[in-house]
Amino acid sequence: MGLVGIGNIAPLNARGYLDHPDCDVVAICEPREEKAQHVAAEWNVPKVYTSLDAMLEDDEIDAVEILTPTHMHRDHVVAAAQAGKHISVQKPIANSVTEAREMIAAADKAGVVFRVSECALHYPPLMKARELIAEGAIGTPNMIRVKTLIGGKTNSTFGDSLEVEGYIWRFNELSPGGHLFDDVWHKYAAALWLAGENVRSVQSVVRQGPLFFEAPTAAFWEYERDDLLGLMEVTYAPNMFLRSEFFGADEFFEIQGSDGFIWVTRYTGQMLDLPPVMLYRADGTTTSYGDIDASWTSSMSGASKHFVDSLLAGTQPDMDGELAIQTLQLAFAVYQASNERRPVDPSTIETSVSPPWWPIYPSKA
């Protein structure tokens, strides 16, 4: 494995590769050579490259994890595909649907495996919820509700250690949107993955918040199945303290079915003193799943381990290109539906959509 980029999130992604018994991380690619050498020594990685082209010429590397900023994904994925490397790329897949399709086409042409590293699909409480849905524990799902709450205060060593440089491009024209594009991507992906259904229509109201937050936001969507709907809300509480090891936010997922409901009570934070997963059954009994690993770190390492396991087994890893494009289109549809005050079919979006006030901090270049 070769790791391309060692920014803020890289240590969480790298852990799954470094700990995997059947994976050797043999190289790091990073233009900041001093930092790259330091990280390589810390992770016991033997080689450092400051050029992606040079790294891709390394025959010892079978696959790459691309952890660079989103606006670089298209060029980096196409180059890796042309070099014959299997590819995992950090979410979001790209800044536009057009770029995403070009990346997938390049991987298909080269005959290499391509996936987007989406940790929500490997978060143990969400995996348990999906398992319960498949088992019929709540009957037929008819409503999926996702809530994201951002607090203005937290106490996180991880958050305090983040490099400011890792956020500048998220605030300007190098990104098509803010928090709803960059972070809420995880929640869009989970809503599609839990349902196993495409979204055919989106309605929303998106308000401009401070920094790059877009809150309050309320979105409503129709899945392809007539009796299944989705609700999403994103709120910002500047004076509210949230317990978290990461970003001072937390998320909740509720799946209502004909026979009961499932509640996932956390994701990136530890706001509530509740079991990670709770199931309410048709007979009125409640089952709590308190022994599930609910650390967000586990979702990141789990996604990396899954990529290795899939390559070794010769199977397509989650998330594939089709689900990644559907997630990207859903993110853009939420913007477009609010911009135009009308329902939007996500599948009609082939470029990108931004909120009318974007970018809020244009670059000076």
SULBELFEN-V405624 format. One line per field, one symbol per residue. ss: DSSP state (H for helix, E for strand, - for the rest). burial: b if it has 9 or more other C-alpha atoms within 8 Angstrom, else e. A space follows every 10 residues. Layout:
ss->???
burial->???
//
This chain:
ss->-EEE-----H HHHHHHHHH- ------EEE- --HHHHHHHH HHH---EEE- -HHHHH---- --EEEE---H HHHHHHHHHH HH---EEEEE ------HHHH HHHHHHHHHH ---EEEE-HH HH-HHHHHHH HHHHH----- EEEEEEEEEE EEE---HHHH ----HHHH-- --------HH HH--HHHHHH HHHHH---EE EEEEEE---- ------EEEE EEE-----EE EEEEEEEEEE E--E----EE EEEEEEE--- EEEE----E- ------EEEE -----EEEE- -----HHHHH HHHHHHHHHH HHH------- HHHHHHHHHH HHHHHHHHHH ---E-HHH-- ---------- -----
burial->bbbbbbbeeb bbbbbbbbeb eebbbbbbbb eebeebbeeb beeebeebbb bbebbbeeee bbbbbbbbeb bebbebbbbb bbebbbbbbb bbbbbbbebb bbbbebbbeb ebbbbbbbbb bbbbbbbbbb ebbeeebbbe bbbbbbbbbb bbbbbbebbe eeeeebeebb bbbebbbbbb bbebbbbbbb bbbeeebebb bbbbbbebbe ebbbbbbbbb bbbbeeebbb bbbbbbbeee bbbbbbbbbb bbbbbbbbbb bbbbbbbbbb beeebbbbbb beeeeeebbe eeebebebbb bbbbbbbbeb beeeeebbbb bebbbbbbbb bbbbbbbbee beebbbeebb ebbbbeebbe eeeee
//
